[in-house]
């Protein structure tokens, strides 16, 4: 769970630097919805990858 918070903080920091905002509060207010969407997409990709690994492991166990 801490990784998700770290990831969000890192993205906000990079946005502040990239966009040239004077503080993270401006970036947070303006772009927070984008971060939430990005986080959801990333979470979905992670879930898919884990499910593929689990399925592969189950198939390997059945074969052996």
N, C-alpha and C positions, 0 to 999 in steps of 0.2 A: 504494500500500500504506500509506503514511503516513497517508492520509486515513481509513482504517479504524481505525487506532489512535487518531487524534485524535477520531474520532466516538465510539468506545467511552469514551475519557477524558471527553469532554463529557457523555455520558449518565450515567456514574458520578457526576460532579460535580453534575449536576442532581438526581440521585436523593438524594445526600447532603444537599443543601440542602432538597429537598422533604420528605424523610423525617425530617430533624432528627437524623441520626446524628452522633456526635461526630467520626468520621473515616471516610475512604473504605474502610478495611479491613473495617469492619462491613458496609457496603453491598456490597462485593465478595463477601464470603463468603455473604451471604444472597441476593443477587439476580443473581449472575453468570450463572446459567443462563438467566434472562430476557433478559439482554443478548445472549447468544449466539443465542437464538431470534430476537430482533429484528434482529440483524445479518444472520442468514441470510435472513430475509424481505426486508430491504432489498437485500441482494445479489441475490436472485432478481428483484426488481422492476427493478433496474438492468440486469441481464442481459437481461430481457425487452424493456426499452426500447431497449437497444443493438441487439438482434436485429431489432426492428421498424424501426429506422433503417436498418440494413444492408439489410434486405429491400426497403424503400421505395427506397433508392438503386439497388439492382439492378433493380427494376422500372422506375424512371425511365430508367435507362441502356438497357434493352431497348426501351422505347417510342421513345426518341430515336434 
